[in-house]
């Protein structure tokens, strides 16, 4: 009699680990919202005042957020930090692309830290007008400074704002001051007509300039030189040192032709090589002299008050613009007018009749 052998197929399905369900976008949004709700102005302010860098970074992210749900917490955070602000020296640094702003700031920041200062760098990176993105690469360019325990480098995108200033740079300064940083450096995108935005939030405005590029004044707006409290000719090393010295003499002559500043300060010039760390201390001495002169004659505090008034008006204007474009009626009518313009059936001036809000809006 043949014995039957029971066999089992190798293809038999075995019970295994169940696959997770695909995470939906709604689930992701709920997780983000939960994390956002955990941001507390009280907790952030408490940690910022203790000098916690992580809290400072989160606080700046909060005030930079365009999410309406973050607005109240951001305002609360600023108000809690404001009494501890206004105790730093704010320095704006600008110059044409390629002048060596990042290299200079690293050398300058390291010098200040060696003198016992805490340095915060708010580096503004240019944003693409097409993708709206930015490289935010200043932390990679300032390799030595970023490692310093008393340094804080925060790259922010300039977005659609003019003058090479991020949308919330002014508020970021307040948070950095509350965290105990006594030197705030603002690095701008470059020289432009709207560089007045930078000048309106700093105590000292430094213009970095190159030499050996033909006419020393070529490519610089007259208004930028008028705003500068000092001009530093960078990359004054090697074969370029002689040309830098000549350029310094020419800038000295030029600056004496401008009207006297209301601060009673005569702008000064200097030459330096950020790459070789030469002449950086001389620029710090110029800044110290400026602070001493303007503090004694009362201009320093007067300028701070004027800046606060200026940024109040700017904040109101920005909010009005935001509110206007966020109205559903405006969005709908604006899209309609854009289509008519594309068909050449109206003009931008005629559009104002349809998009301007009525007194009842």
Residue, then its C-alpha position, 0 to 999 in steps of 0.5 A: x500500500x502506497x503511503x501518501x505524503x502530505x506536502x505544503x506549497x512553498x507559495x503559501x502566504x505567510x503572516x508577516x508584518x503589515x505594511x503601514x498605510x500611506x501617510x496622507x497630506x492631511x496627516x502631515x498637516x496635522x503633525x505640523x499644526x501640532x508642532x506649531x501649537x507647541x510653540x509658546x512665546x513665554x517658553x521661547x522668551x524665557x530660553x532666549x533671555x538665557x542665551x539659548x541659541x536653539x530658542x533664538x533660532x526658533x524665535x526668528x523662524x516664528x517672527x519670519x513666518x507668514x502663517x497667520x496663526x503664528x502672528x499673535x505668538x510672534x508679536x507676544x514674543x517680541x513684546x517680551x524681548x523688547x525690554x531687554x533689547x537696544x543694548x547692542x551696537x548695530x553695524x550694517x555692512x554692504x558692498x558690491x558682489x565679490x567685494x568679500x563681505x562674508x570673508x570680512x565679517x568672519x575676520x571682523x567677528x573673530x576679532x570682536x569675539x577675541x575682545x570678549x564680545x558676543x556677535x550675531x550675524x544676520x546674513x541676508x541671502x538673495x532670493x530668486x525672482x523665479x523660484x523664490x528660493x535662496x542658497x542661504x550659504x553664509x554658514x558655509x562661507x564663515x566656517x571659522x566664525x560659525x564654530x565660535x560659541x559666542x557667535x550666531x549666524x542666521x542666514x535669511x532669504x531677502x524674498x521680495x523686499x528691497x534693499x537686501x533686507x529680509x522681511x523681519x530683520x528688524x524684529x530679529x535684531x530685537x531677539x538677538x539683543x535679548x539673547x545677550x548679543x552686544x554686536x549685531x552685524x547685518x550683511x546685505x545682498x549688495x549695493x542698490x537704490x533701496x539700501x536705505x532700508x539697511x541704513x534705517x536699522x543700524x547705528x553704523x553703516x560700513x561700505x566695503x569697496x574694491x580697487x583695481x576695477x577702473x574708476x573707483x567711484x564707478x558703479x556706486x550710487x552717490x547716495x550709498x557714499x552719502x550714507x556710509x559712515x566709513x569706507x573700507x577698501x578690501x583685498x588690499x594685499x599683494x600687487x593690489x596694496x599700492x592701488x588700494x592706498x591710492x584709492x583711499x586717498x581718492x575716497x578721502x578727497x571725495x568724502x570731504x566734498x559731501x555736506x556735513x552729516x547731522x551727526x557731526x561725524x566725518x566719514x573715514x576710510x581704511x584699507x584692509x585685507x580680510x583674507x590676511x586678517x590685516x587692518x580689521x582692528x583699525x576699522x573697529x577703532x573707527x566704529x568705536x570712535x563713531x559711537x563715542x562721538x555720536x553718544x556724546x552729542x546725543x545723535x546716537x539715541x536720536x537716530x534710534x528713535x527716528x528708526x523706530x518711527x520709520x519702522x512703525x510706518x513701514x510695518x503699517x504700510x506692509x500690513x495694509x499691502x498684505x491685507x489688500x491683496x488677501x481680500x477675496x474680492x480683490x483677488x477675484x477682480x485682480x485676476x480679471x483685470x490681469x486677463x484683460x491686460x493680457x488681451x490688451x482690453x484695458x490699461x494698468x491705470x484703468x484697473x485702479x477703478x476696479x481694484x481700489x477698495x471702496x470706503x465700505x470695504 
